[in-house]
Amino acid sequence: MGRVMGPDVGTRTVGVAASDPGRTLASPVRTLSRRSVRDDAVGLPFGVEEHG
């Protein structure tokens, strides 16, 4: 099984979490301050690439 990444979109921040390889536990990876939908979408892949 591979890791699963999940966003947690709030009104002020977007959090990104990644599961362990067994998909049992998720841990925070990155928190981004929200600016606009476009900026949020551009910033998310960087958190994903670091933890691939």
C-alpha positions in Angstrom: 0.0 0.0 0.0 1.1 3.5 -0.7 0.7 6.7 1.3 -2.4 8.8 1.2 -2.3 12.6 1.2 -5.3 14.6 2.3 -6.0 18.4 2.5 -7.8 20.0 5.4 -9.2 23.2 3.9 -10.2 25.9 6.5 -11.2 29.5 6.2 -7.7 30.8 7.0 -5.3 27.9 6.3 -5.0 24.7 4.3 -3.4 21.8 6.1 -1.9 18.8 4.3 -1.5 15.4 6.1 0.2 12.2 4.9 -0.5 8.7 6.1 2.1 6.2 7.0 2.8 3.4 4.4 0.2 1.1 6.1 -2.4 3.8 6.0 -3.0 3.6 9.8 -1.9 7.0 11.0 -1.9 10.4 9.3 0.6 13.1 10.3 0.7 16.8 9.4 3.0 17.7 6.6 2.4 21.4 5.9 0.1 24.3 6.7 -0.4 27.0 4.1 -2.0 30.4 4.7 -5.0 30.9 2.4 -4.8 33.7 -0.1 -7.0 32.8 -3.1 -8.2 29.6 -4.7 -5.6 29.9 -7.4 -2.7 30.5 -4.9 -3.9 27.6 -2.7 -4.0 25.2 -5.6 -0.5 26.2 -6.8 1.0 25.8 -3.3 -0.4 22.3 -2.5 1.7 20.2 -4.9 4.9 21.4 -3.1 3.8 19.7 0.1 3.0 16.6 -1.8 6.3 16.4 -3.7 8.3 16.6 -0.5 6.6 13.5 1.0 5.9 11.6 -2.2 
